Amino acid sequence: MKNGYANARDVLPQELLAQVQQHWSGLLWVPSRNTFYLDRKKLVRTLRAEGVASKEIARLAGVSTRRVNQILQEEREESRQFSAPSGM
């Protein structure tokens, strides 16, 4: 199974798609079984890169805005580590 985004019509059986449509219309995130937390972090980072507000990211990812900010802070710290000069 591939990671990323796909059209539900392309990956779900028609009967299941009809059932999902009874409950939801719009962007729906389905986390993988084995990498739930990594996928959620990736989702938060992707949505931020697309300009989505923290409150909306929190709603979509099912976390608090505080957790969204923690994930984004971790990303900033990681990028500083890799971009810091290593002259010693």
C-alpha positions as CSV (number, residue, x, y, z in Angstrom):
1,M,0.0,0.0,0.0
2,K,1.3,3.4,-0.9
3,N,1.6,6.4,1.4
4,G,0.1,9.8,0.6
5,Y,-3.2,10.9,-0.8
6,A,-5.6,9.0,-3.1
7,N,-9.1,9.4,-4.4
8,A,-11.4,7.1,-2.4
9,R,-13.1,6.1,-5.7
10,D,-9.7,4.6,-6.7
11,V,-9.0,2.6,-3.6
12,L,-12.3,1.6,-1.9
13,P,-15.0,-0.8,-3.1
14,Q,-18.1,1.0,-4.3
15,E,-20.2,-0.3,-1.4
16,L,-17.7,0.9,1.2
17,L,-17.4,4.3,-0.5
18,A,-21.2,4.7,-0.4
19,Q,-21.1,3.9,3.4
20,V,-18.3,6.4,4.0
21,Q,-20.2,9.1,2.0
22,Q,-23.2,8.7,4.4
23,H,-20.9,9.9,7.2
24,W,-18.4,12.2,5.7
25,S,-17.7,14.4,2.8
26,G,-14.4,16.1,2.3
27,L,-10.8,15.4,3.4
28,L,-10.6,12.2,5.5
29,W,-7.3,11.0,7.0
30,V,-6.9,7.3,7.5
31,P,-3.8,6.5,9.5
32,S,-1.9,3.4,8.8
33,R,-1.8,0.7,11.4
34,N,1.9,0.5,12.0
35,T,3.0,4.1,11.8
36,F,0.1,6.0,13.4
37,Y,2.1,8.6,15.3
38,L,4.6,9.2,12.5
39,D,1.8,9.5,10.0
40,R,0.1,12.0,12.2
41,K,3.2,14.1,12.6
42,K,3.6,14.0,8.8
43,L,0.0,15.1,8.4
44,V,0.5,18.1,10.8
45,R,3.7,19.2,8.9
46,T,2.1,18.8,5.5
47,L,-1.0,20.8,6.5
48,R,1.2,23.6,8.0
49,A,3.2,23.7,4.8
50,E,-0.1,24.2,2.9
51,G,-0.9,27.2,5.1
52,V,-3.6,25.6,7.3
53,A,-4.1,27.2,10.7
54,S,-3.1,25.3,13.9
55,K,-6.7,25.1,15.1
56,E,-7.8,23.5,11.9
57,I,-4.8,21.2,11.8
58,A,-5.6,20.1,15.4
59,R,-9.2,19.3,14.4
60,L,-8.2,17.4,11.3
61,A,-5.4,15.4,13.1
62,G,-7.4,14.7,16.2
63,V,-5.0,16.4,18.6
64,S,-4.9,19.6,20.6
65,T,-3.5,22.8,19.2
66,R,-0.8,22.5,21.9
67,R,0.3,19.1,20.4
68,V,0.3,20.7,16.9
69,N,2.6,23.4,18.1
70,Q,4.9,20.8,19.8
71,I,5.2,18.8,16.6
72,L,6.0,22.0,14.6
73,Q,8.6,23.0,17.3
74,E,10.2,19.5,16.9
75,E,10.4,20.1,13.2
76,R,12.1,23.5,13.7
77,E,14.6,22.0,16.1
78,E,15.4,19.1,13.7
79,S,16.0,21.5,10.8
80,R,18.3,23.6,13.0
81,Q,20.4,20.5,13.9
82,F,20.9,19.7,10.2
83,S,21.6,23.2,9.2
84,A,24.0,24.1,12.0
85,P,27.6,24.6,11.0
86,S,29.9,21.7,12.1
87,G,33.2,23.5,12.3
88,M,34.5,21.9,15.5
